[in-house]
């Protein structure tokens, strides 16, 4: 008798579980799995993408158990960081015009002297061993492209030589790096990839230099960049996103503290106590970045850094990958309407993917994920396709 009641009690729970799984499956299939949106004016560049990048016409299947935006963002970084081994680079130390020094990490042992080169600009606190960098380097190896990672000043294990760091609005260092790579490797096709803040630096370089940039770079790829800095910050200052904001502010403070104390006397001549107390990126930028680079205030800095109103200045072909649920950039803030007017700028917008997430597969342990495959296909047609030269 007791076993009968026990079985009767368990039956509804089993039904509930089955109904839940059916409902979850239906939601995943009809609401999560979607083909990406391609935004670009009609022209040769769009045609090249549509005819050669088959991912554009296929559905993106996010990892079923972590398709939520913040889960994608955090778990992608954790999994890739733990499961992908460090890359063995060839390091080149470049001394800049003002005496500063940056590390250029080359992944080129699999290529010859005529192989194309992609310069990679990491995110806010990233360097050459960042999980997303290792993914892209792996993809480049597959298609015979050399990568060089431009580590910002004070990062990659290189101490500051001058009292200057880096920021999203300043592209002077990248300009020198690009000119150095071009001079060292003449007659070789060169592309560039910027991730998150690195995308802001790259985008500002492209906008500032226009046709000159087009003479130096054959193509650019911009990944998970907050095109509208103002809207992006507003989004991570609200709701649960504030936790990501605080985490990044803490990490940025740690990075600058390491720079600050890289010499016994300290590198920077200003008191950074308030900067190190920052709880948000806006607070940090107000206490450090604006003063360090001479901006009037945070608004002035963000106005210089933002890209949403500069697309008309870009001449280089650019492919941009963003997720519609990126916590650092709401969909409505991505300049898609503007992009639809230009033949050389293409946006690929996935419904899910978070910030530099884009995990796919039931257990996404493999290095090649959605963003890596897009990176590979794009640079293969732009740098290795003879018809495109």
Helices and strands as residue ranges (DSSP letters): H 2-27, I 28-32, E 34-35, E 37-39, H 44-52, G 54-57, E 59-60, G 64-66, H 69-83, E 90-95, E 101-107, E 117-121, H 131-142, E 146-150, H 172-184, E 190-195, H 197-216, E 219-223, H 229-235, G 239-241, H 242-260, H 273-276, H 281-284, I 285-289, H 290-293, H 298-305, G 311-313, E 318-323, G 331-333, H 336-339, E 345-350, H 370-383, G 386-388
